[in-house]
Amino acid sequence: MAVDLTMPVLVVDDYNTMIRIIRNLLKQIGFQDIDDAADGTAALGKMREKRYGLVISDWNMEPMTGYELLKEVRLDPGLSKTPFIMVTAESKTENVIAAKKAGVNNYIVKPFNAQTLQSKIEAVFGD
Amino acid sequence: MSRTNTEHFTAIYDFLQNKRADETTLADVLELAEISARSMQRFYEDMDSAVYRELREIAGYIESLKREIGALKANEIKTSRIPAAGQELSAVCKATEAATNTIMECAEAVMAADSREPAAYKALIEEQMMIIFEACSFQDITGQRISKVVETLQLIDERVSRFAKAIAARENSGHSSEAESAREERKRRLLLNGPQLNGPETSQSEVDAMFP
């Protein structure tokens, strides 16, 4: 995997369990610098303080959803190029289309496995 | 106006025709009052019986409404059933979260374990596996808790359905409160559809096809 494993990754989810699962999977892949946030607002704050190489976000959170976070990130000139993967139980076609239109780099439907997460990260970085 | 009443008014008319103002005595006035009272009596009787019937129907409806409201046991639902169901669901969330954390801790311990000493490594694996087995026992209790919540929902459904049928309730359009309206608007605007009941509507392979 030619992905830069030293890059910081931000995991955004309102469930600690899911953050822990993704964090462990990312560690297994080889990532070491992993931060987390409980919703879009907290994530945006962290992204403006630290440059992340990848954001992995849930959709359904309060007060700011992952979908709103994605749109905010794409509108912010300093953050707009950040790779963004949505990991969500929102599996309606309209959700996938809306996320793609908003500029998401890839989309993972929950429940997912380690192989899916790894392959989507590789796809985002063009491996 | 009934024929009887018309006859009474004719009597008043005849009385007044045959009397001159300067000849009118107290007895005449009393007679006129009596004729007038008789003429109005049937009118009031007719009106009273119609109003009485209406009031009896309204009273009957109110009585049946009171019975149905009593059968609804709204206070019991509000103060007992719904809080109990909420507590059961909260306990389910806590139990599943605790079990998940326990299982993840075991997995993390195994992942971090030193495998260079086979005997110690085997003992640790066996110990962690036993903890995982124990943690999985949450499913039995949470299953029972969820059954209680489903039972409560069925009970509320039965009572509300019966009440709606009894009062021939018609659905109002729109939302019952501003908060509900705001929640629904947020869900619609932000595409918060939630998990689908029978698994993902769009499979991962279908999603992958949209991200070539």
Interface residues (C-beta under 8 A of the other chain):
Chain A: T17 R20 I21 N24 Q28 W59 N60 T65 Y67 E68 A89 E90 S91 K92 T93 E94 N95 V96 I97 A98 K100 N105 N106 Y107 I108 V109 K110 F112 T116 A123
Chain B: E97 T100 N101 M104 A107 E108 M111 L190 L191 L192 N193 G194 P195 Q196 P200 E201 T202 S203 Q204 E206 V207 M210 F211
